[in-house]
């Protein structure tokens, strides 16, 4: 019976630690901008530089080395 009580108290301590960490993350602004990281993958890597498709194998190799 005492083992169950110890396990319940340990699980409550872990749950409270995770809750505290979540509250700390929210208050420190970790979840302020949820849209930009998802949209960043859709934007170009370097603005102004365009990769022209079909310009030959050598151009593709040069683009990879940059």
BAFI-3210 file (N, C-alpha, C; in Angstrom, 3 decimals, decimal comma, padded with zeros to 6 digits):
// residues 66
n [1|2|3|4|5|6|7|8|9|10|11|12|13|14|15|16|17|18|19|20|21|22|23|24|25|26|27|28|29|30|31|32|33|34|35|36|37|38|39|40|41|42|43|44|45|46|47|48|49|50|51|52|53|54|55|56|57|58|59|60|61|62|63|64|65|66]
n.u [000,820|001,967|003,730|002,152|001,247|003,662|004,286|002,128|002,552|005,043|004,384|002,640|004,428|006,118|004,244|003,517|005,961|006,237|003,992|004,718|006,968|005,730|004,081|006,065|007,297|005,250|004,912|007,397|007,327|007,559|005,607|004,615|004,756|003,377|002,870|004,874|007,175|006,067|005,523|008,001|009,321|008,222|009,204|011,849|015,298|017,461|016,790|016,348|018,077|017,699|016,933|017,430|015,671|016,602|018,975|021,179|023,567|026,018|025,481|023,745|025,449|027,191|025,408|024,891|027,327|027,520]
n.v [-001,201|001,215|001,596|002,303|004,797|006,209|006,130|007,566|010,090|010,662|010,760|012,946|014,943|015,007|015,738|018,285|019,556|019,556|021,111|023,525|024,129|024,498|026,722|028,593|028,723|029,821|032,329|033,443|033,976|032,039|031,046|033,080|033,796|031,885|031,528|032,387|030,519|028,337|029,431|030,160|028,108|028,199|030,431|031,958|030,902|032,742|036,010|037,602|036,023|033,833|030,573|029,158|026,873|024,085|024,956|023,499|020,933|021,736|024,284|023,602|022,188|024,247|025,837|024,200|024,191|026,739]
n.w [000,000|000,696|-001,372|-003,546|-002,697|-002,678|-005,441|-006,502|-005,349|-006,477|-009,201|-009,186|-008,455|-010,711|-012,660|-011,735|-012,045|-014,854|-015,484|-014,275|-015,846|-018,320|-017,805|-017,227|-019,761|-021,314|-020,078|-020,601|-023,261|-025,283|-026,949|-028,490|-031,269|-033,454|-036,110|-037,944|-037,950|-039,328|-041,805|-042,701|-044,052|-046,544|-047,748|-049,721|-049,531|-049,724|-050,202|-053,349|-054,832|-057,449|-058,496|-061,514|-063,307|-065,329|-066,465|-066,989|-066,076|-064,987|-063,948|-061,934|-060,243|-059,511|-058,110|-055,942|-054,651|-053,592]
ca.u [000,000|002,824|004,363|001,190|001,271|004,915|004,165|001,183|003,229|006,089|003,748|002,142|005,588|006,541|003,203|003,637|007,178|005,915|003,064|005,526|007,765|004,840|003,683|007,258|007,497|004,214|005,191|008,629|007,077|007,927|004,498|004,082|004,635|003,221|002,630|006,082|007,984|005,417|005,583|009,391|009,717|007,697|009,924|013,129|016,405|018,139|016,012|017,075|018,767|016,735|017,494|016,805|015,593|016,911|020,117|022,285|024,108|027,094|024,877|023,211|026,589|027,642|024,421|025,041|028,576|027,404]
ca.v [000,000|002,398|001,769|003,034|006,177|006,795|006,301|008,655|011,338|010,901|011,180|014,304|015,842|015,132|016,497|019,686|020,084|019,843|022,246|024,715|024,416|025,029|028,074|029,423|028,925|030,746|033,669|033,986|034,338|030,982|030,738|034,341|033,811|030,502|031,496|032,625|029,331|027,498|030,119|030,348|027,054|028,532|031,557|031,629|030,886|034,025|036,921|038,187|034,995|032,918|029,373|028,955|025,441|023,691|025,676|022,581|020,237|022,528|025,359|022,972|021,885|025,527|026,285|023,400|024,560|028,047]
ca.w [000,000|000,760|-002,682|-004,380|-002,233|-003,168|-006,886|-006,757|-005,000|-007,473|-010,452|-008,983|-008,482|-012,105|-013,356|-011,325|-012,665|-016,254|-015,495|-013,983|-017,036|-019,356|-017,416|-017,408|-021,199|-021,799|-019,563|-021,174|-024,651|-026,215|-027,842|-028,999|-032,732|-033,910|-037,553|-038,725|-038,230|-040,339|-043,093|-043,087|-044,982|-047,854|-048,327|-050,330|-048,594|-049,804|-051,047|-054,463|-055,619|-058,051|-059,084|-062,811|-063,609|-066,690|-067,009|-067,208|-064,913|-064,374|-063,154|-060,721|-059,375|-058,982|-057,122|-054,741|-053,968|-052,962]
c.u [000,864|003,521|003,445|001,183|002,533|004,834|003,218|001,837|004,327|005,480|003,162|003,288|006,068|005,523|003,281|004,895|006,925|004,952|003,809|006,383|006,929|004,424|004,860|007,479|006,480|004,515|006,450|008,496|007,450|006,847|003,871|003,814|004,570|003,057|003,919|006,919|007,372|005,509|007,020|009,847|009,255|008,448|011,253|014,227|017,122|017,333|016,888|017,790|017,731|017,470|016,742|016,835|015,935|018,108|021,344|022,832|025,182|026,539|024,307|024,302|027,119|026,698|024,556|026,287|028,489|026,967]
c.v [001,264|002,655|002,564|004,512|006,887|007,055|007,437|010,000|011,678|011,366|012,579|015,317|016,058|015,964|017,979|020,328|020,428|021,016|023,551|025,113|025,003|026,460|029,034|029,725|029,909|032,167|034,278|034,248|033,281|030,712|031,996|034,296|032,378|030,403|031,574|031,365|028,414|028,128|030,267|029,315|027,381|029,680|031,091|031,667|032,223|034,934|037,522|037,180|034,008|031,751|029,081|027,461|025,192|024,406|024,779|022,010|021,060|023,657|024,810|022,644|023,171|026,037|025,485|023,776|025,887|027,902]
c.w [000,000|-000,578|-003,606|-003,996|-002,720|-004,669|-007,240|-006,456|-006,011|-008,791|-010,332|-009,023|-009,913|-012,891|-012,991|-011,916|-014,134|-016,372|-015,228|-015,172|-018,156|-019,044|-017,589|-018,896|-021,763|-021,334|-020,165|-022,675|-025,676|-027,250|-028,422|-030,497|-033,242|-035,419|-038,361|-038,950|-039,285|-041,727|-043,599|-044,112|-046,399|-048,519|-048,903|-049,277|-048,552|-050,717|-052,147|-055,335|-056,142|-058,670|-060,379|-063,133|-065,066|-067,282|-067,153|-065,922|-064,216|-063,511|-061,857|-059,738|-058,731|-057,893|-055,838|-053,959|-053,260|-051,578]
res [x|x|x|x|x|x|x|x|x|x|x|x|x|x|x|x|x|x|x|x|x|x|x|x|x|x|x|x|x|x|x|x|x|x|x|x|x|x|x|x|x|x|x|x|x|x|x|x|x|x|x|x|x|x|x|x|x|x|x|x|x|x|x|x|x|x]
***
